[in-house]
Amino acid sequence: MKSFRTLLLGTVFATSLIGLASQAQALSLQQAIASAVKTNPEIGQAVANREATEFELKQALGLYLPQVNLEASVGVEVLNNPSRRGAGIQDDPLYPSEVGASISYDIFDGGFRQAEANRQAARIDGASYRVLERSEAIGLEIARLYFEILLQSHIVDIARQNVSFHETTLSNVGDAISSGQLTEADRQQAQERLAAANSRMFEAQEALEVARIGFYKEVGSPFDSPTAPRRVGKSLPRTLEQAIDIARKNNPRIGMAAADIDAASAVVEQSQAGMLPKLSLEGRGVFGTDTSGTAGYTTDLQGRLVLKWNIFDGGIKSNEAQENIRRETEAMLAQQAAFREVEEAVRVSWSRINRQTQLATQYAAQMAASDSLVKAYREQFTIGQRSLLDVLDAQNSRFNAQVLNETAVYAARFAEYRLMASTGQLMAFLSVAPPAQADAYARTMLESPAADSYKDHKAVPVQFDRPLDLTKFVN
């Protein structure tokens, strides 16, 4: 019988399964992620949102400046009133024209402007962390697909070797039937195993093609001529506790949650500002002719200091403040949920690194034993000491061990990348710069207070002991 190939083929990456492969070019994992940072639509959306929020901050800063309005008008007027009738000019038309300007400036608004600026600064930083979070998440997904393609390429090659083994076995069975050593039932058994081997190969090819398509979706470039991704190695945290501590400080989801708290706290400040008086300077000048029903030139100049204070509004503002204090609490609890989810991701990744590494070691030992077993069974089969079924079952066991070993090896390596992403260090590890919009600068620039610096955000206990009776309000 022909000897079965026991070594993997030297090159396992030349598989070309989709039409895009003809357009492909060499692309390392680092290059793929760097390309996605510039072209991936999800990251682009986050960037656009961050830039839009910056314009909202500029709108908030505009509240610190005076508001100037200019108005001009010209027209015709016929005015019939006692004074004009007494003068006998009630039928004479007037041609009023005027130009006016007004200016107003808020001297004191209870801190509303500052709170609005702080809110928008927090929203900018939250949007910045969102850009970083999307970059890390897309980078991790690309890494997953990259490893998946490498894995499925190996599995396709293993499956082809498995098919080759069964083709050789079927040929040998045919020779043995011709010499009267085996029966037609043995041929059917060998044919069934060959069909199963082909099915597994087609499944592996499909999985490879799906991974390539997913890669193209995320990166916008086909996958071809891969290079081995960097090993994380010494860049990994030394202990699980260290990994969790790094994640609580660096994971962009935690930064997003903290920014949301600061934004919610600023909204509380705005609500409380609405209960304070507002002091403004107002100036107005109007120049015109035939205005106010009087013929001739008119000049009207005004300047005043205006105090406005809504001393009763039916409890709207106070209830709004209590509502927003609850929204602030909601944001704080969302941060606690983010802490737990990030810690879970770290723990799962840490566990997978250890467990998949152990599994890979076990499967490697099983592979070595399976290789020896298949060789021994084939030798014994040729002298009639083993049945065909023994040989086929041994080969099936070897094939499964090879696939499981490759899967465990790549799962362990990807778990290392997942841990780096969970700790917010994946982009830095790969030396890929996130978009410039990932810089959370706004609160530092405005010297915005942190949420825990507010001492007067006291929640009044809810007094509702039963559902509200709204009929007296709406009927």
C-alpha positions in Angstrom: 0.0 0.0 0.0 1.0 3.6 -0.5 2.4 5.2 2.6 0.2 8.0 4.1 1.7 11.4 4.4 2.3 12.1 8.0 3.7 15.6 7.9 1.8 18.8 7.3 2.4 20.5 3.9 5.1 23.2 4.1 2.8 25.9 2.9 -0.8 26.2 4.2 -1.7 29.7 3.3 -2.0 29.5 -0.5 -5.7 28.5 -0.4 -7.8 30.7 -2.7 -11.5 30.2 -2.2 -13.3 33.4 -3.2 -13.1 35.6 -6.3 -11.6 38.5 -4.3 -8.4 36.5 -3.9 -7.2 37.5 -7.3 -7.2 41.1 -6.2 -5.5 40.4 -2.8 -2.2 41.6 -1.6 0.0 40.8 1.4 -1.5 42.3 4.5 -0.2 41.7 8.1 -2.5 41.9 11.0 -1.0 45.2 12.1 -1.5 46.7 8.6 -5.0 45.4 8.4 -6.0 47.1 11.7 -4.2 50.3 10.7 -6.2 50.3 7.4 -9.5 49.7 9.2 -8.8 52.6 11.6 -8.9 54.8 8.5 -11.6 53.2 6.5 -14.0 51.2 8.7 -17.5 52.8 8.7 -18.2 52.1 12.4 -15.0 53.9 13.4 -15.9 56.6 11.0 -19.3 57.0 12.5 -17.7 57.4 16.0 -15.3 60.0 14.6 -18.1 62.0 13.0 -20.1 61.9 16.3 -17.1 63.2 18.2 -16.6 66.1 15.8 -20.3 66.9 15.9 -20.2 67.0 19.7 -17.3 69.5 19.5 -19.6 71.9 17.7 -22.1 71.5 20.4 -19.5 72.6 22.9 -18.8 75.6 20.7 -22.5 76.4 20.9 -22.4 76.2 24.7 -19.3 78.5 24.8 -21.3 81.0 22.7 -23.6 81.5 25.7 -20.8 83.4 27.4 -20.8 86.1 24.6 -23.3 88.9 24.1 -26.2 88.3 21.7 -26.6 91.0 19.0 -29.5 91.3 16.7 -30.1 93.7 13.8 -33.5 94.5 12.3 -34.5 96.8 9.5 -37.9 97.4 7.9 -39.6 99.7 5.3 -43.2 99.9 4.2 -46.4 101.9 4.0 -49.0 102.7 6.6 -52.4 104.4 6.6 -53.4 105.4 10.2 -56.8 106.9 11.1 -57.0 107.9 14.7 -58.4 110.9 16.6 -55.2 113.0 16.5 -54.8 112.5 12.7 -58.4 113.2 12.1 -58.2 116.4 14.1 -55.3 117.5 11.9 -57.1 116.4 8.7 -54.3 114.1 7.6 -56.0 110.8 8.3 -55.9 109.9 4.6 -52.3 110.8 4.1 -50.1 107.7 3.9 -47.0 107.2 6.0 -43.9 105.5 4.8 -42.3 104.1 7.9 -38.7 102.9 7.7 -36.4 102.0 10.6 -33.3 100.2 11.5 -32.6 98.9 14.9 -30.1 96.9 16.9 -30.3 95.2 20.2 -27.7 93.6 22.5 -28.1 91.4 25.5 -25.6 89.9 27.9 -26.2 87.6 30.8 -24.3 88.8 33.8 -25.5 86.0 36.1 -27.5 82.9 35.1 -27.1 80.7 38.2 -24.3 78.7 36.6 -26.3 77.4 33.7 -23.7 78.4 31.0 -20.9 76.7 33.0 -23.0 73.6 33.5 -23.8 73.4 29.8 -20.2 73.8 28.8 -19.2 71.1 31.3 -21.9 68.8 30.0 -20.7 69.2 26.4 -17.1 68.7 27.4 -18.0 65.5 29.1 -20.0 64.4 26.0 -16.9 65.2 23.9 -14.7 63.0 26.1 -17.4 60.3 26.1 -17.4 60.4 22.3 -13.6 60.3 22.2 -13.6 57.1 24.3 -16.2 55.8 21.9 -13.8 56.3 19.1 -11.1 54.4 21.0 -13.6 51.7 22.0 -14.7 51.2 18.4 -11.0 51.1 17.3 -10.2 48.5 19.9 -13.3 46.4 19.2 -12.9 46.5 15.4 -9.2 45.7 15.9 -10.0 42.7 18.0 -12.6 41.5 15.5 -10.0 41.8 12.7 -7.6 39.8 14.9 -10.2 37.2 15.4 -10.9 36.9 11.7 -7.1 36.9 11.0 -6.6 34.0 13.4 -9.7 32.3 12.1 -8.4 32.4 8.5 -5.1 31.0 9.6 -6.8 28.2 11.6 -9.2 27.3 8.8 -6.4 27.3 6.3 -4.6 24.7 8.5 -7.8 22.7 8.9 -8.4 22.7 5.1 -4.9 21.3 4.6 -5.5 18.7 7.3 -8.8 17.8 5.7 -7.1 17.4 2.3 -4.6 15.1 3.8 -7.5 13.1 5.4 -9.2 12.8 2.0 -5.9 11.7 0.4 -5.5 9.0 3.1 -9.0 7.7 2.4 -8.5 7.8 -1.4 -5.3 5.7 -0.9 -7.2 3.4 1.4 -10.0 2.9 -1.0 -7.5 2.1 -3.8 -5.8 -0.4 -1.6 -9.2 -2.0 -0.7 -9.9 -2.4 -4.4 -6.6 -4.2 -4.9 -7.4 -6.4 -1.9 -10.9 -7.3 -3.2 -9.3 -8.3 -6.5 -7.0 -10.6 -4.7 -9.8 -12.0 -2.6 -8.6 -10.7 0.7 -11.5 -8.3 1.3 -15.2 -8.2 0.3 -17.4 -5.6 -1.4 -18.7 -4.6 2.0 -15.2 -3.3 2.8 -15.2 -1.2 -0.3 -18.5 0.3 0.7 -17.2 1.1 4.1 -14.1 2.8 2.6 -16.3 4.8 0.2 -18.5 6.0 3.1 -15.4 7.2 5.0 -14.1 8.9 1.9 -17.4 10.7 1.4 -17.4 11.8 5.0 -13.8 13.1 4.6 -14.8 15.1 1.6 -17.7 16.6 3.5 -15.4 17.7 6.3 -13.1 19.3 3.8 -16.0 21.2 2.1 -17.1 22.4 5.6 -13.6 23.7 6.4 -13.4 25.4 3.0 -16.8 27.1 3.7 -15.7 28.2 7.1 -12.5 29.7 5.5 -14.5 31.5 2.9 -16.8 33.0 5.5 -13.9 34.2 7.5 -12.3 35.8 4.4 -15.6 37.6 3.6 -15.8 38.8 7.2 -12.3 40.1 7.0 -13.1 42.0 3.8 -16.1 43.5 5.5 -14.1 44.9 8.4 -10.9 45.9 6.5 -12.1 46.7 3.0 -9.2 44.6 1.6 -9.0 40.9 0.7 -6.9 38.6 2.9 -3.9 37.0 1.3 -0.2 36.2 1.9 -0.5 36.4 5.7 2.3 36.8 8.2 2.3 35.3 11.6 0.8 37.8 14.1 3.0 39.0 16.9 3.1 37.0 20.1 1.9 38.9 23.1 4.4 37.3 25.4 5.8 39.6 28.0 3.3 42.3 27.2 0.6 40.3 29.0 -0.1 41.3 32.7 1.7 39.1 35.1 -1.3 38.3 37.2 -5.0 38.2 36.9 -5.3 40.9 39.6 -2.9 43.2 37.6 -4.9 42.6 34.5 -8.2 43.6 36.2 -6.6 46.7 37.7 -5.2 47.8 34.2 -8.6 47.2 32.6 -10.4 49.3 35.2 -8.1 52.2 34.4 -7.6 51.8 30.6 -10.6 50.2 29.1 -12.4 52.8 27.0 -15.8 51.6 28.2 -14.9 52.7 31.7 -13.9 56.1 30.4 -17.1 56.4 28.5 -19.1 55.5 31.6 -17.2 58.1 33.7 -17.8 60.8 31.1 -21.5 59.9 31.1 -21.6 60.5 34.9 -20.0 63.9 34.5 -22.5 64.8 31.8 -25.4 63.7 34.0 -24.0 65.7 36.9 -23.8 68.8 34.7 -27.5 68.4 33.8 -28.3 68.4 37.5 -26.4 71.7 37.8 -28.4 73.1 35.0 -31.7 72.1 36.6 -30.6 73.8 39.9 -29.5 76.9 38.0 -33.0 77.3 36.6 -34.3 77.9 40.2 -32.0 81.0 40.6 -32.4 84.5 39.4 -31.0 85.7 36.0 -29.4 89.1 35.7 -28.9 90.6 32.2 -27.8 93.8 30.5 -29.9 94.8 27.6 -29.4 97.7 25.1 -31.5 98.8 22.2 -31.3 101.5 19.5 -33.9 102.3 16.8 -33.5 104.9 14.1 -36.3 105.6 11.6 -38.8 107.9 10.0 -42.6 107.9 10.1 -42.6 105.3 13.0 -45.3 104.8 15.6 -47.8 106.7 13.5 -45.9 110.0 13.7 -44.4 111.7 10.7 -40.7 112.6 10.9 -37.4 111.3 12.2 -37.3 109.3 15.4 -34.4 108.1 17.5 -35.0 105.6 20.4 -32.1 104.5 22.6 -32.6 102.3 25.6 -30.3 100.6 28.1 -31.4 98.6 31.2 -30.4 96.1 33.8 -33.0 93.2 33.9 -33.6 90.8 36.7 -35.8 87.7 36.0 -36.7 85.2 38.6 -39.4 82.6 38.3 -40.4 82.3 42.0 -43.2 79.8 41.3 -43.6 77.3 38.5 -45.7 74.6 40.1 -42.7 72.6 41.2 -41.5 72.0 37.7 -37.8 73.0 38.2 -37.5 71.2 41.6 -39.0 68.0 40.2 -36.8 68.3 37.1 -33.7 68.5 39.4 -34.8 65.4 41.3 -35.4 63.6 37.9 -31.9 64.5 36.8 -30.4 63.4 40.1 -31.9 60.0 39.4 -30.4 60.1 35.9 -27.1 60.8 37.5 -27.5 57.8 39.8 -28.5 55.7 36.7 -25.2 56.7 35.0 -23.2 55.8 38.1 -24.9 52.4 38.2 -24.2 52.0 34.5 -20.5 52.5 35.3 -20.6 49.8 37.9 -22.2 47.5 35.3 -19.3 48.4 32.9 -16.8 47.6 35.7 -18.3 44.1 36.1 -18.5 43.4 32.4 -14.9 44.5 31.8 -13.7 42.4 34.7 -15.7 39.4 33.3 -14.0 39.8 29.9 -10.6 39.9 31.6 -11.3 36.8 33.7 -12.7 34.9 30.7 -9.7 35.8 28.6 -7.3 34.9 31.3 -9.0 31.5 31.8 -9.0 30.8 28.1 -5.3 31.5 27.7 -4.5 28.9 30.4 -7.1 26.3 29.5 -6.6 26.4 25.7 -2.8 26.2 26.2 -3.3 23.1 28.4 -5.7 21.6 25.8 -3.2 22.2 23.0 -0.5 20.3 25.0 -2.9 17.4 25.6 -4.0 17.3 21.9 -0.4 17.4 20.8 0.3 14.3 22.9 -2.9 12.7 21.5 -1.7 13.5 17.9 1.6 11.8 18.5 -0.1 8.8 19.8 -2.6 8.8 17.0 0.2 9.0 14.4 1.9 5.9 15.9 -1.5 4.1 16.2 -2.4 4.7 12.5 1.0 3.5 11.4 0.8 0.4 13.5 -2.7 -0.5 12.5 -1.9 -0.1 8.8 1.0 -2.5 9.2 -1.1 -5.0 11.1 -3.9 -4.6 8.5 -1.6 -5.6 5.7 -0.9 -8.9 7.4 -4.5 -9.5 8.5 -4.1 -8.7 12.2 -6.4 -5.6 12.1 -9.7 -5.0 10.4 -10.3 -2.2 7.9 -12.6 -0.6 10.5 -9.7 -0.4 13.0 -7.6 1.5 10.5 -10.4 3.9 9.6 -11.3 4.6 13.2 -7.7 5.3 14.1 -7.4 7.7 11.2 -10.6 9.4 12.2 -9.2 9.8 15.7 -6.0 11.3 14.3 -7.9 13.7 12.1 -10.0 14.9 15.1 -6.9 15.3 17.3 -5.2 17.4 14.6 -8.2 19.7 14.2 -8.7 20.1 17.9 -5.0 20.8 18.5 -4.9 23.5 15.8 -8.1 25.0 17.2 -6.7 25.1 20.8 -3.4 26.6 19.7 -5.2 29.5 17.8 -7.8 29.9 20.6 -5.0 30.4 23.1 -3.3 33.0 20.9 -6.5 34.9 20.2 -7.3 34.8 23.9 -4.1 36.8 24.5 -5.2 39.4 22.1 -8.7 39.5 23.7 -7.0 40.1 27.1 -5.0 43.0 25.6 -8.3 44.5 24.2 -10.0 44.0 27.6 -7.3 45.9 29.3 -7.5 48.7 26.7 -4.0 47.9 25.4 -4.5 46.2 22.0 -3.9 49.2 19.8 -0.8 50.2 21.8 0.6 46.7 21.7 0.2 46.5 17.9 1.7 50.1 17.6 -1.4 51.2 15.7 -2.5 54.7 16.5 -6.2 55.3 16.9 -7.8 58.2 15.2 -6.8 61.6 16.5 -10.5 62.0 17.7 -9.8 59.4 20.4 -8.1 62.0 22.5 -10.4 62.9 25.5 -9.2 66.4 26.1 -12.3 68.6 26.7 -12.9 68.3 30.5 -9.2 68.9 31.1 -9.2 71.9 28.8 -12.2 73.4 30.6 -11.1 72.3 34.0 -14.5 70.7 34.5 -15.3 69.4 38.0 -15.6 65.7 38.5 -19.0 64.3 39.4 -18.0 63.5 43.0 -17.1 67.2 43.6 -20.8 68.2 43.7 -22.0 68.1 47.2 -25.6 69.3 46.8 -27.0 66.6 44.6 -29.3 65.2 47.2 -32.1 62.9 46.2 -35.4 63.6 47.9 -37.2 60.4 48.9 -40.0 59.5 46.6 -43.4 60.1 48.4 -45.6 58.2 46.0 -47.3 55.5 48.1 -49.7 54.7 45.2 -50.0 55.5 41.5 -50.5 59.2 40.8 -54.0 60.4 40.3 -53.6 62.5 37.2 -57.3 63.2 36.6 -57.3 66.5 38.5 -54.5 67.7 36.2 -55.8 66.6 32.8 -59.6 66.7 33.2 
